[in-house]
């Protein structure tokens, strides 16, 4: 289970991307904002699932599940990155950003796979399938090793990307303000997430129930403190990755109530 402070940091950072996306009327210019928001919200949902929750039966317990970023996940485009930054970007800066951005999406795919694999391991144990239990247990270990390696690789890339901006460049970037975030929080409270954001979250495996709970959870997020640039927000992602060193997930034996 993630520490409460880590989940709060994910909420705070996800809100910034959502607020930026809400200010952008051109769908093509906000695809990476939708992607970032969905990745962070997905991670929040999977962390909360591992609180721990009751184990679930999975009919596919004899098969392995592998982390895969869905093809419909919004790619990093030059147009959307320039819109997020409020500045032009070079091909090299875009390429490095794209690699890190997809690495961040891969992390939430790992989290989903670890959770589903725990369900499959539990199912194999309950049904007495020793072979399936053994290879699901081994798979959990491989997934945990994979998420650690992916997080380390992604964060190294993010640090290089952020370091490429001079202080002068950063001073000229567009900002999102606390007022923007509070306005977005109010809209989500009244209407829920925009449909375009919901589609990306569902692509990462979130259910309607998860998305509804996230809309409620955001209302309890920390109050926005100050304006920030897109590079500042990426630094927040780096800090989250530094704290989120492992995805510790367990599920408890279901409680069967007497009738």
C-alpha positions in Angstrom: 0.0 0.0 0.0 1.3 3.5 -0.8 1.7 6.0 1.9 -1.1 8.6 2.1 1.4 11.4 1.4 2.4 9.7 -1.9 -1.2 9.4 -3.0 -1.8 13.0 -2.2 1.2 14.0 -4.3 -0.2 12.0 -7.2 -3.5 13.7 -6.8 -1.9 17.1 -6.7 0.2 16.5 -9.8 -2.6 14.8 -11.8 -4.8 17.9 -11.1 -2.2 20.1 -12.7 -2.3 18.1 -16.0 -6.1 18.0 -15.9 -6.3 21.8 -15.4 -3.9 22.4 -18.3 -6.0 20.1 -20.5 -9.2 22.0 -19.5 -7.7 25.3 -20.8 -6.8 23.8 -24.2 -9.7 23.8 -26.7 -7.7 22.0 -29.4 -7.9 18.3 -28.8 -4.7 17.7 -30.8 -2.8 20.0 -28.5 -3.7 18.3 -25.2 -3.1 14.6 -25.9 0.0 14.3 -23.6 -1.9 16.1 -20.9 -4.7 13.6 -21.1 -2.1 10.8 -21.1 -0.2 12.1 -18.0 -3.4 12.7 -16.1 -4.7 9.2 -16.9 -1.3 7.6 -15.9 -1.3 9.3 -12.5 -5.0 8.7 -11.8 -4.5 5.0 -12.8 -1.7 4.7 -10.4 -3.8 6.2 -7.6 -6.6 3.8 -8.4 -4.3 0.7 -8.3 -2.6 1.8 -5.1 -6.0 2.2 -3.5 -7.0 -1.3 -4.7 -4.0 -2.7 -2.8 -5.2 -1.4 0.6 -5.3 -4.5 0.8 -8.6 -5.5 -0.9 -10.3 -8.9 -0.8 -8.7 -11.3 -3.3 -10.8 -11.9 -6.4 -11.2 -15.1 -8.5 -9.8 -14.9 -12.0 -10.9 -17.5 -14.5 -7.6 -16.9 -16.4 -5.5 -18.1 -13.5 -3.5 -20.5 -15.7 -2.3 -17.7 -18.0 0.3 -15.0 -17.4 -0.5 -11.3 -17.9 2.1 -8.9 -19.3 2.4 -5.1 -19.0 1.4 -3.5 -22.3 0.7 0.1 -23.0 -2.5 0.0 -25.1 -2.2 1.2 -28.8 -4.9 3.8 -28.2 -2.8 5.5 -25.5 -2.2 9.1 -26.7 1.3 9.5 -28.1 3.6 12.4 -27.4 3.4 14.8 -30.4 5.4 17.9 -31.0 2.2 19.9 -31.3 0.9 18.8 -27.9 4.3 19.2 -26.1 4.8 22.7 -27.4 1.3 23.6 -26.3 1.9 22.2 -22.8 5.2 24.1 -22.5 4.2 27.3 -24.3 7.5 27.0 -26.2 9.0 25.3 -29.3 10.8 22.0 -28.9 13.6 20.4 -30.8 13.4 16.9 -32.3 15.9 15.7 -29.7 13.9 17.2 -26.8 10.7 15.6 -28.2 12.3 12.2 -28.6 13.6 12.1 -25.0 10.3 13.3 -23.7 8.4 10.6 -25.7 10.6 7.8 -24.4 10.1 8.9 -20.7 6.3 9.6 -21.3 5.8 6.0 -22.6 7.9 4.7 -19.7 5.6 6.4 -17.3 2.6 4.8 -19.0 4.4 1.4 -18.8 4.6 1.8 -15.0 0.9 1.9 -14.5 0.6 -1.1 -16.8 3.0 -3.0 -14.5 0.9 -2.0 -11.5 -2.2 -3.4 -13.1 -0.5 -6.6 -14.1 0.9 -7.1 -10.5 -2.6 -6.8 -9.1 -4.2 -9.2 -11.6 -1.4 -11.7 -11.1 -2.0 -11.7 -7.4 -5.7 -12.5 -8.1 -4.6 -15.3 -10.4 -2.2 -16.7 -7.8 -4.9 -16.6 -5.2 -7.3 -18.4 -7.5 -4.7 -21.1 -8.3 -4.1 -21.6 -4.5 -7.8 -21.8 -3.8 -8.4 -24.4 -6.5 -5.3 -26.4 -5.5 -3.5 -25.9 -8.8 0.1 -26.1 -7.5 1.8 -25.6 -10.9 -0.3 -22.5 -11.7 0.3 -21.1 -8.2 4.1 -21.6 -8.6 4.4 -19.8 -12.0 2.0 -17.0 -10.9 4.3 -16.5 -7.8 7.4 -16.4 -10.0 5.6 -14.0 -12.4 4.9 -11.6 -9.5 8.6 -11.5 -8.7 9.5 -10.8 -12.4 6.9 -8.0 -12.6 8.2 -6.4 -9.4 11.7 -6.5 -10.8 10.5 -5.1 -14.1 8.6 -2.2 -12.5 11.7 -1.2 -10.4 13.9 -1.3 -13.5 11.4 0.7 -15.6 10.9 3.3 -12.9 14.7 3.8 -12.6 15.2 4.1 -16.4 12.3 6.5 -16.8 13.4 8.7 -14.0 16.9 9.0 -15.3 15.4 10.1 -18.6 13.1 12.6 -17.0 16.1 14.1 -15.1 18.0 14.5 -18.3 15.0 16.1 -20.0 14.4 18.6 -17.2 18.2 19.4 -17.0 18.0 20.5 -20.7 16.0 23.6 -19.8 18.0 26.7 -18.8 16.6 29.0 -16.1 15.9 31.6 -18.8 13.9 29.1 -20.8 11.9 28.0 -17.7 11.0 31.6 -16.8 9.3 32.0 -20.2 7.1 28.9 -20.0 3.3 29.0 -19.6 2.0 28.3 -16.1 -1.1 26.8 -14.5 -2.4 28.7 -11.4 -4.1 27.6 -8.2 -7.3 29.3 -9.5 -7.1 27.0 -12.6 -6.8 23.9 -10.4 -9.7 24.9 -8.1 -11.9 25.7 -11.1 -11.1 22.2 -12.6 -11.8 20.6 -9.2 -15.2 22.2 -9.1 -16.1 21.1 -12.6 -15.1 17.5 -11.9 -17.1 17.5 -8.7 -20.2 18.7 -10.5 -19.9 16.9 -13.8 -17.2 14.3 -13.4 -14.2 13.9 -15.7 -14.5 15.0 -19.3 -15.3 12.1 -21.7 -12.0 12.4 -23.5 -10.1 11.8 -20.2 -12.4 8.9 -19.2 -11.6 7.1 -22.5 -7.8 7.3 -21.8 -8.3 6.1 -18.2 -10.4 3.1 -19.4 -7.7 2.3 -21.9 -5.4 1.8 -19.0 -7.8 -0.6 -17.3 -9.8 1.6 -15.0 -13.5 0.8 -14.5 -16.4 3.3 -14.2 -16.3 2.6 -10.4 -12.6 3.6 -10.3 -13.2 6.7 -12.2 -16.1 7.8 -10.1 -14.1 7.3 -6.9 -11.2 9.3 -8.4 -13.5 12.2 -9.1 -14.6 12.1 -5.4 -11.0 11.6 -4.1 -9.8 14.7 -6.0 -12.0 16.8 -3.8 -9.9 15.9 -0.8 -6.7 16.7 -2.5 -4.3 19.2 -0.9 -5.0 22.8 -1.7 -3.0 24.1 -4.6 0.0 26.2 -3.4 1.5 28.1 -6.3 1.6 28.4 -10.1 3.8 26.0 -12.0 5.2 25.4 -15.4 5.0 22.1 -17.3 8.6 21.4 -16.4 7.8 22.0 -12.7 5.1 19.4 -13.1 7.5 16.9 -14.6 9.7 17.5 -11.6 6.8 16.5 -9.4 6.5 13.2 -11.4 10.2 12.6 -10.8 9.7 13.1 -7.1 6.8 10.7 -7.1 8.9 8.1 -8.9 11.7 8.5 -6.3 9.2 7.9 -3.4 7.3 5.1 -5.2 10.2 2.7 -5.3 8.2 -0.4 -5.2 4.6 -1.4 -5.8 3.7 -3.4 -2.7 0.4 -5.0 -3.3 -1.4 -7.7 -1.4 -4.9 -9.1 -1.3 -6.5 -10.6 1.7 -8.7 -13.7 1.8 -12.3 -12.8 1.1 -14.7 -12.6 4.1 -17.7 -14.8 3.4 -20.6 -13.5 5.5 -23.0 -16.0 7.0 -26.6 -15.9 5.5 
